[in-house]
C-alpha cells in the first residue's frame, strides 16, 4: 500500500507515527526516563519505517527540543528545495 507522499498525506503519517512513539514512551516511562537508556534501537526502528516506505528523500529521524513531549526523538520532513531558476 505505501505512504501517501503528498504533503498533507505525509504530514499525517509523520504525526501518527510520532504520536505512537510518544504514547509508547509515556507508557514505559519512569522518573528516570524511559528510552534514554537505549535510544539507538528506537531511532533505528523509526529509520527502518522511513526506509521500508521509501521516504528517505522526504523524512529523517532527529532529536527535537520539545518541552511538552516525553520523547525528543521524532520523524520530521526534510525541507524540499525548489529550483526557481
Residue pairs with C-beta under 8 A, 6 or more apart in sequence:
2 53
2 54
3 9
3 10
3 13
3 53
3 55
4 10
4 12
4 13
5 55
5 58
10 55
10 58
10 59
10 77
11 77
14 59
14 75
14 76
14 77
17 46
17 49
17 75
18 74
18 75
21 42
21 46
21 71
21 73
21 74
22 69
22 70
22 71
25 34
25 35
25 70
25 71
26 34
26 70
28 34
28 35
29 70
34 70
35 42
35 71
35 73
39 73
42 71
42 73
43 61
43 73
46 61
46 73
46 75
47 61
49 75
50 56
50 59
50 60
50 61
50 75
57 78
58 77
58 78
58 80
59 75
59 76
59 77
59 78
60 75
60 76
60 78
61 73
61 74
61 75
61 76
62 73
62 74
62 76
63 72
63 73
63 74
64 72
64 74
64 76
65 72
66 72
66 74
